[in-house]
């Protein structure tokens, strides 16, 4: 597994604190993390942002936070 997409429910993780923790954990294991451009901008992590369609088609694993 090289690429992992993280898709948070922003209604439940309004400050994106849990999302940021998950991203940090994934990066700790030297894996590439992808999030939507909107989430990347909110986290000030533009380098991991991608288009919504790429989150599903260009990844090995998808993690959905908050249902």
DRENLOMAR-124110 format. One record per atom (N, C-alpha, C): x negated, y negated, z. Coordinates in pm, whole numbers, plus 32768, in hexadecimal, padded with zeros to 4 digits. Each point is the difference from the previous one (the first is absolute). Example, Ala and Ser with C-alpha at 12.3 -4.5 7.8 and 13.67 -1.06 7.14 Angstrom:
// DRENLOMAR-124110
7AD98239830C
80597F898000
7FA67F888000
80237F977FB8
7FAE7F898006
804D7F938049
END
This chain:
// DRENLOMAR-124110
7FAC80758000
80547F8B8000
7FA77F848000
80157FAE7F9D
7FAE7F877FF7
80527F818014
80797FFD7FC5
80527F888003
80808016804F
801B7FA4805C
8077800B8055
804D7F7D7FFA
807F80097FDD
80577F8B7FFE
80497FF58085
800D7F868032
80497FE7807B
80747FA27FDE
8079802D8021
80777FB17FE2
804B7FE78083
7FF47F888037
80437FE2807F
808E7FCC7FEB
805280148065
80847FC28006
7FED7F7C8048
80017F927FB7
7FE07F7F803D
806F7FCE805D
8074803F7FFC
80687FDD8060
7FE08039808A
7FB7806D8005
7FDD8040807F
7F737FDD802F
7FA77FDF7FA5
7F777FDB8021
7FE97F717FCE
804A7FA3803C
80037F767FD0
7F777FBD7FFC
7FAE801A8063
7F7B7FC48006
7F9780567FBA
802880737FCE
7FAA805F7FBA
7F8D80338057
801580008083
7F988031805C
7FE880967FEE
806C804D7FF8
7FF080917FEE
7FC580207F78
802A7FB67F9D
7FCA80137F79
7F6A7FE87FFF
7FD57F968041
7F717FE08005
7FB2806F8048
80388036806C
7FBD806D8049
7FF0807C7FA8
806780207FB3
7FFB80747FA7
7F967FE97F94
7FFD7F8A7FC7
7F9D7FDF7F98
7F73800D8038
7FE97FCA8077
7F7C8008803E
7FD780918019
805E8051802B
7FE3808D801A
7FDB80497F7F
804B7FE77F97
7FE3803F7F7F
7F767FD57FCD
7FE27F808009
7F7F7FCE7FD1
7F8C80378054
801B801C807E
7F99803A8057
7FCE80867FC9
805880467FB9
7FDD80807FC3
7FD47FF17F6E
7FDC7F867FDB
7FCC7FE17F7A
805E80277F90
80817FE78016
806580187F99
802D7F7A7FC9
802A7FFF7F84
80337F877FC1
80937FEE8026
80247F8A802C
80897FE18028
803E7FA37F9A
807E801B7FDE
804B7FA97FA9
80807FD48047
80227F817FF2
80807FCB802F
80347FA47F92
807E7FDB800A
80387FA57F9B
7FB97F798007
80067FB77F94
7FC17F7C7FFB
80377FA5806E
8081800A801B
80427FAF8067
7FC5801E808B
7FF1807E8020
7FC980288082
7F6D7FD98009
7FB580157F96
7F717FDC7FFE
7FEF7F6B801A
80547FAF7FC3
7FF87F708012
80207FDB8091
8066803F803A
80277FE4808A
7F9180268062
7FB680697FE0
7F93802F8055
7F7B7FBC7FDF
7FFE7FAE7F98
7F867FBF7FCE
7F9880687FD7
8033806A7FC0
7FAA806B7FCD
801E80157F6B
7FF07F977FB4
802580047F72
7FBE80717FB2
7F8A802B802A
7FB880687FB6
804880867FFF
805A8019805F
804580818004
808D7FF87FC5
80277F8B7FD1
80857FEE7FC7
800A80337F72
807580377FDE
8019802D7F77
80957FF47FE2
802280127F83
808D7FFA7FD8
804C8075803D
807F7FEA8019
805580648042
7FFB80887FBA
800180017F7C
8001807F7FB6
7F80804F8014
7F907FBA8015
7F8080438016
7FFA80468088
804F7FD28060
8001803D8084
802880937FF9
805180227F9E
803280897FF4
7FB580517F96
7FD87FC17F96
7FC6804A7F90
7F6980118008
7FBE7FAE804D
7F6E7FFE8000
7FC88021808A
804080608046
7FD8801D8089
800C8095801E
7FB6802D8065
8003808C8028
806380198071
801B7F99804F
8058800C8074
80477F7C8017
807F80068024
804C7F888021
802E800B8091
7FE27F98804F
802D7FF8808A
80687F928009
80788023802E
806B7F9F800F
80127FE88097
7FF77F838027
800D7FDC808E
80887FC1801A
80488036805E
807E7FC5802A
8079802A7FAF
7FF080627FAA
807380377FB6
803B7FA67F9A
END
